Amino acid sequence: MPTAFERAHAFTARWEGGLVDHPDDPGGITNHGVSFRWVKDLAEEARRRCRQEDRRCENCARQGGPRCEMQALDMDMDGDVDADDIRACTKEQAAVLFRQHFWDKLGCDALPLPLAVTLYDGAVNMGPGRAVRQLQAALNLVGENRLDIFEPLAEDGIMGPRTREVAQAIAHIDADFYTARQSLRQRDAFYRQLAARRPSMQAFLNGWRNRVKALGDYLAELEREV
């Protein structure tokens, strides 16, 4: 039986296709959803942590091993992180990076399945902070109307214990799929607002909205299974 992550990534992988280098995409060259801008940011964060811990590649016990953060980013294994790593990125490498930096960091395993699936795909596509804020807004909307005792969440984009606690309470009253759909409404509204503010993003609007609709359909499939 597929794990929760495998169910979530099965949908996301459908929409994160092969190599794309659209001139209006601020993420730059992208492959299987892994953008050059994102990988550069991850590499800089890894270098900063190494400097803080006074670790240098020439004498680091982590170098070349699974604990070396740069190892996963140097996908063409040539000793640096550049656009060629994006070109070399495989579906499997993308899945590993997404699991580590989105699914695991957001603690999606602790969430009800529909909320985990929705949050994960949103984090991959829009960034984790915005995806969490949309989930929190949906939890507040549903919690206010359906929970007997409810204290609104701060919509701060931080996936903390209170957000997970409310998510579980929502699931206990069988409102988790409904809440996931409310989060998708937030996401669709964000895309429309973004395209209105930044005309260069209009080229992506139909694709973004089609993805939201497809995720709603996927949630319906999952709901029929439970």
ZIGIWO-V614482 format. One record per pair of residues at least 6 apart in sequence whose ideal C-beta (glycine too) atoms are under 6 Angstrom apart, sorted by the first residue. I is the first residue (numbers start at 0). J is the second residue. If there is no record, write none. Layout:
BEGIN
i,j
I,J
I,J
END
This chain:
BEGIN
i,j
3,112
3,115
4,98
4,102
7,116
7,119
8,94
10,217
11,120
11,123
14,210
15,31
15,32
18,30
19,29
20,28
23,199
23,202
26,34
26,36
27,34
27,35
27,36
28,35
28,82
28,85
30,85
30,88
31,88
31,90
31,93
32,93
32,123
33,88
33,93
35,82
35,85
38,72
41,72
42,72
42,80
45,68
45,69
56,62
61,67
72,80
73,80
74,84
74,87
74,88
74,92
75,83
75,84
75,87
97,123
101,119
101,122
101,123
102,119
105,127
105,158
106,158
107,115
107,119
109,163
110,166
111,170
111,175
113,175
113,176
113,179
113,218
114,166
114,175
114,179
117,179
117,182
118,130
118,134
120,214
121,130
121,186
122,130
128,156
131,156
131,158
132,154
132,156
133,182
133,185
133,186
134,182
135,152
135,154
135,162
136,154
136,185
137,178
137,181
137,182
138,152
138,165
139,151
139,152
140,181
141,169
141,174
141,178
142,149
142,165
143,149
145,172
145,174
146,168
152,162
169,175
169,178
176,222
179,218
183,211
183,215
186,211
187,211
190,207
193,200
194,200
194,201
194,204
END
